[in-house]
Amino acid sequence: TDRSFRLRTVLNPTMAEAARKIRAVQSFGRKKTAVAVAYCKAGQGTIKVNGSPIELVEPETLRYKVFEPVLLLGQQRFAGVDIRVRVSGGGHVSQIYAIRQAIAKSLVAYYQKFVDEASKREIKEILLSYDRSLLVADPRRMEPKKFGGRGARSRFQKSYR
């Protein structure tokens, strides 16, 4: 069996070798319980969210939030990359914030790995000066409800009679 394994590795390039040839990075964005994973690779500038174009993201009122990284950095920086985003968990708003964070972080990671450090630093500064949540996750989570009240902190009204 060991001989056949060695024979296969000589004939077929391994997955690691194939992955080295593809210029791609994977990064994630989080907001509350929503997690978005962005796969950024060399391409012609398409951005898709769960298989559909970024222009069709719902809710429509928050569409500009998803476009913020593209609008801030300019179309030319996204022209050489394709970004595919998978998002799950959370509500509509949380998913939007997770998507925009994943897109921004994946572009920064791509520029760091395959372009140069100076342009990566420039991109990072632009994003951080606009909104820190584009690169840094918000650590706040919902506090669990306790007994004796309607929520985590509020208590039922006290009555003496």
C-alpha contacts under 8 A as a table, 3 or more apart, distances in Angstrom:
res1	aa1	res2	aa2	distance
1	T	4	S	5.19
1	T	5	F	6.22
2	D	5	F	5.10
2	D	6	R	6.32
3	R	6	R	5.18
3	R	7	L	6.18
4	S	7	L	4.94
4	S	8	R	6.20
5	F	8	R	5.16
5	F	9	T	6.38
6	R	9	T	5.23
6	R	10	V	6.33
7	L	10	V	5.26
7	L	11	L	6.32
8	R	11	L	5.16
8	R	12	N	5.81
9	T	12	N	5.28
9	T	13	P	6.23
9	T	14	T	6.44
10	V	13	P	6.99
13	P	17	E	6.12
13	P	18	A	6.73
14	T	17	E	5.33
14	T	18	A	6.40
15	M	18	A	5.01
15	M	19	A	6.02
16	A	19	A	5.01
16	A	20	R	6.26
17	E	20	R	5.12
17	E	21	K	6.69
18	A	21	K	5.37
18	A	22	I	6.80
19	A	22	I	5.29
19	A	23	R	7.88
20	R	23	R	7.13
22	I	41	K	7.56
23	R	41	K	5.67
23	R	42	A	5.98
23	R	114	F	7.27
24	A	39	Y	7.04
24	A	40	C	5.44
24	A	41	K	4.03
24	A	42	A	6.65
24	A	110	Y	6.98
25	V	39	Y	5.95
25	V	40	C	5.27
25	V	41	K	6.44
25	V	106	S	6.68
25	V	109	A	6.73
25	V	110	Y	5.89
26	Q	37	V	7.00
26	Q	38	A	5.66
26	Q	39	Y	4.53
26	Q	40	C	6.15
26	Q	106	S	6.33
27	S	37	V	5.78
27	S	38	A	5.36
27	S	39	Y	6.71
27	S	102	A	6.14
27	S	105	K	6.37
27	S	106	S	5.20
27	S	109	A	7.66
28	F	35	V	6.92
28	F	36	A	5.44
28	F	37	V	4.26
28	F	38	A	5.85
28	F	98	A	7.87
28	F	101	Q	7.46
28	F	102	A	4.77
28	F	105	K	7.28
28	F	106	S	7.53
29	G	35	V	5.87
29	G	36	A	5.09
29	G	37	V	6.46
29	G	38	A	7.95
29	G	97	Y	7.89
29	G	98	A	4.60
29	G	99	I	6.30
29	G	100	R	7.48
29	G	101	Q	4.83
29	G	102	A	4.12
29	G	103	I	7.89
29	G	105	K	7.53
29	G	137	A	7.04
30	R	33	T	7.16
30	R	34	A	5.74
30	R	35	V	4.77
30	R	36	A	6.42
30	R	97	Y	7.54
30	R	98	A	4.69
30	R	101	Q	7.25
30	R	102	A	7.73
30	R	137	A	5.93
30	R	138	D	7.60
31	K	34	A	5.34
31	K	35	V	6.83
31	K	90	G	7.85
31	K	94	S	5.34
31	K	95	Q	7.10
31	K	97	Y	6.29
31	K	98	A	5.31
31	K	137	A	6.71
31	K	138	D	6.34
32	K	90	G	6.68
32	K	94	S	6.48
32	K	138	D	7.64
32	K	139	P	7.80
32	K	140	R	6.96
32	K	141	R	5.76
32	K	142	M	7.76
33	T	89	G	5.69
33	T	90	G	4.77
33	T	94	S	7.59
34	A	87	V	7.11
34	A	88	S	5.77
34	A	89	G	4.31
34	A	90	G	4.20
34	A	91	G	7.17
34	A	94	S	5.82
34	A	95	Q	5.39
34	A	98	A	6.35
35	V	87	V	5.69
35	V	88	S	5.66
35	V	89	G	6.32
35	V	90	G	7.81
35	V	95	Q	7.14
35	V	98	A	6.02
36	A	85	V	6.42
36	A	86	R	5.49
36	A	87	V	4.07
36	A	88	S	6.51
36	A	95	Q	7.21
36	A	98	A	5.40
36	A	99	I	5.43
36	A	102	A	6.06
37	V	85	V	5.51
37	V	86	R	5.24
37	V	87	V	6.37
37	V	99	I	7.82
37	V	102	A	6.20
38	A	83	I	6.40
38	A	84	R	5.58
38	A	85	V	4.30
38	A	86	R	6.53
38	A	99	I	7.89
38	A	102	A	5.46
38	A	103	I	6.14
38	A	106	S	6.25
39	Y	83	I	5.58
39	Y	84	R	5.14
39	Y	85	V	6.33
39	Y	106	S	7.14
40	C	81	V	6.50
40	C	82	D	5.70
40	C	83	I	4.45
40	C	84	R	6.55
40	C	106	S	6.03
40	C	107	L	7.00
40	C	110	Y	6.93
41	K	81	V	5.48
41	K	82	D	5.35
41	K	83	I	6.55
41	K	110	Y	7.72
42	A	80	G	5.87
42	A	81	V	4.41
42	A	82	D	5.98
43	G	46	T	7.56
43	G	79	A	7.61
43	G	80	G	5.29
43	G	81	V	4.42
43	G	82	D	4.84
44	Q	79	A	5.54
44	Q	80	G	5.19
44	Q	81	V	5.73
44	Q	82	D	6.13
45	G	78	F	5.38
45	G	79	A	4.18
45	G	80	G	5.61
45	G	81	V	5.00
45	G	82	D	5.05
45	G	83	I	7.64
46	T	53	P	7.79
46	T	79	A	7.92
46	T	81	V	7.20
46	T	82	D	4.87
46	T	83	I	6.32
47	I	53	P	6.23
47	I	54	I	5.87
47	I	82	D	5.88
47	I	83	I	4.71
47	I	84	R	5.96
47	I	85	V	7.81
48	K	51	G	5.52
48	K	52	S	5.28
48	K	53	P	4.47
48	K	54	I	5.30
48	K	83	I	6.33
48	K	84	R	4.95
48	K	85	V	6.09
49	V	52	S	5.40
49	V	53	P	6.15
49	V	54	I	5.85
49	V	57	V	7.47
49	V	84	R	6.10
49	V	85	V	4.68
49	V	86	R	6.13
49	V	87	V	7.48
49	V	99	I	7.97
50	N	84	R	7.44
50	N	85	V	5.94
50	N	86	R	5.01
50	N	87	V	6.69
51	G	84	R	7.44
51	G	85	V	7.88
52	S	56	L	6.89
52	S	57	V	7.96
53	P	56	L	5.77
53	P	57	V	7.45
54	I	57	V	5.55
54	I	66	V	7.73
54	I	67	F	7.97
55	E	63	R	7.47
56	L	60	E	7.88
57	V	60	E	6.65
57	V	63	R	6.08
58	E	61	T	7.85
58	E	62	L	7.35
58	E	63	R	6.84
58	E	92	H	7.70
59	P	62	L	5.71
59	P	63	R	6.68
59	P	92	H	7.07
60	E	63	R	5.13
61	T	64	Y	7.37
62	L	65	K	5.35
62	L	66	V	7.14
62	L	93	V	7.62
62	L	96	I	7.22
63	R	66	V	5.41
63	R	67	F	6.56
63	R	96	I	7.99
64	Y	67	F	4.87
64	Y	68	E	6.12
65	K	68	E	5.29
65	K	96	I	7.06
65	K	97	Y	7.35
65	K	100	R	6.94
66	V	69	P	7.24
66	V	96	I	6.24
66	V	97	Y	7.34
66	V	99	I	6.65
66	V	100	R	4.91
67	F	70	V	5.35
67	F	71	L	6.05
67	F	100	R	7.44
68	E	71	L	5.05
68	E	72	L	5.89
68	E	100	R	7.32
69	P	72	L	5.22
69	P	73	L	6.06
69	P	100	R	6.86
69	P	103	I	7.22
69	P	104	A	5.83
69	P	127	L	7.32
69	P	134	L	7.89
70	V	73	L	5.44
70	V	74	G	5.52
70	V	75	Q	6.06
70	V	78	F	7.16
71	L	74	G	5.31
71	L	75	Q	7.16
72	L	126	I	7.35
72	L	127	L	7.33
73	L	77	R	6.57
73	L	123	I	6.92
73	L	126	I	7.39
73	L	127	L	7.97
74	G	77	R	6.03
74	G	78	F	7.39
75	Q	78	F	5.35
75	Q	79	A	6.16
76	Q	79	A	4.99
76	Q	80	G	7.70
77	R	80	G	6.88
78	F	81	V	5.52
78	F	82	D	7.68
78	F	107	L	7.97
83	I	103	I	7.33
85	V	99	I	7.05
85	V	102	A	7.66
85	V	103	I	7.68
87	V	95	Q	6.66
87	V	98	A	7.71
87	V	99	I	6.99
88	S	95	Q	7.24
89	G	95	Q	7.37
90	G	94	S	5.79
90	G	95	Q	6.25
91	G	94	S	5.35
91	G	95	Q	6.09
92	H	95	Q	5.23
92	H	96	I	6.37
93	V	96	I	5.12
93	V	97	Y	6.42
94	S	97	Y	5.21
94	S	98	A	6.13
95	Q	98	A	4.98
95	Q	99	I	6.06
96	I	99	I	5.15
96	I	100	R	6.36
97	Y	100	R	5.32
97	Y	101	Q	6.24
98	A	101	Q	5.20
98	A	102	A	6.11
99	I	102	A	5.11
99	I	103	I	6.19
100	R	103	I	5.19
100	R	104	A	6.22
100	R	134	L	6.58
101	Q	104	A	5.22
101	Q	105	K	6.03
101	Q	133	S	6.97
101	Q	134	L	4.58
101	Q	135	L	5.84
101	Q	136	V	7.82
101	Q	137	A	7.89
102	A	105	K	5.20
102	A	106	S	5.94
103	I	106	S	5.28
103	I	107	L	6.31
104	A	107	L	5.39
104	A	108	V	6.39
104	A	127	L	7.81
104	A	134	L	6.19
104	A	135	L	6.58
105	K	108	V	5.16
105	K	109	A	6.14
105	K	134	L	7.45
105	K	135	L	5.76
106	S	109	A	5.04
106	S	110	Y	6.02
107	L	110	Y	5.02
107	L	111	Y	6.16
108	V	111	Y	5.25
108	V	112	Q	6.16
108	V	120	K	5.75
108	V	123	I	6.81
108	V	124	K	6.69
109	A	112	Q	5.04
109	A	113	K	6.14
109	A	120	K	7.93
110	Y	113	K	5.24
110	Y	114	F	5.84
110	Y	115	V	7.23
111	Y	114	F	5.47
111	Y	115	V	4.66
111	Y	116	D	6.17
111	Y	117	E	7.29
111	Y	119	S	7.06
111	Y	120	K	5.28
112	Q	115	V	6.06
112	Q	116	D	5.93
112	Q	117	E	5.60
112	Q	120	K	5.56
113	K	116	D	7.50
115	V	119	S	7.60
115	V	120	K	7.80
116	D	119	S	5.83
116	D	120	K	6.42
117	E	120	K	5.04
117	E	121	R	6.11
118	A	121	R	5.17
118	A	122	E	6.26
119	S	122	E	4.95
119	S	123	I	6.18
120	K	123	I	5.17
120	K	124	K	6.17
121	R	124	K	5.05
121	R	125	E	6.16
122	E	125	E	5.23
122	E	126	I	6.34
123	I	126	I	5.24
123	I	127	L	6.29
124	K	127	L	5.23
124	K	128	L	6.06
125	E	128	L	5.17
125	E	129	S	5.95
126	I	129	S	5.35
126	I	130	Y	6.44
127	L	130	Y	5.33
127	L	131	D	6.17
127	L	132	R	7.05
127	L	134	L	6.53
127	L	135	L	7.43
128	L	131	D	5.29
128	L	132	R	4.72
128	L	133	S	7.92
128	L	134	L	7.13
128	L	135	L	7.14
129	S	132	R	7.06
131	D	134	L	5.85
132	R	135	L	5.95
132	R	136	V	5.98
133	S	136	V	4.91
133	S	137	A	5.90
133	S	138	D	6.67
134	L	137	A	7.78
143	E	152	A	6.07
144	P	151	G	7.78
144	P	152	A	5.74
145	K	150	R	7.49
145	K	151	G	4.85
145	K	152	A	4.11
145	K	153	R	7.71
146	K	149	G	6.77
146	K	150	R	7.97
146	K	151	G	6.48
146	K	152	A	5.41
146	K	153	R	7.62
147	F	150	R	7.87
148	G	155	R	5.75
148	G	156	F	6.19
149	G	152	A	7.55
149	G	153	R	7.45
149	G	154	S	5.58
149	G	155	R	3.88
149	G	156	F	4.74
150	R	154	S	6.15
150	R	155	R	6.45
150	R	156	F	6.88
151	G	154	S	5.53
151	G	155	R	7.50
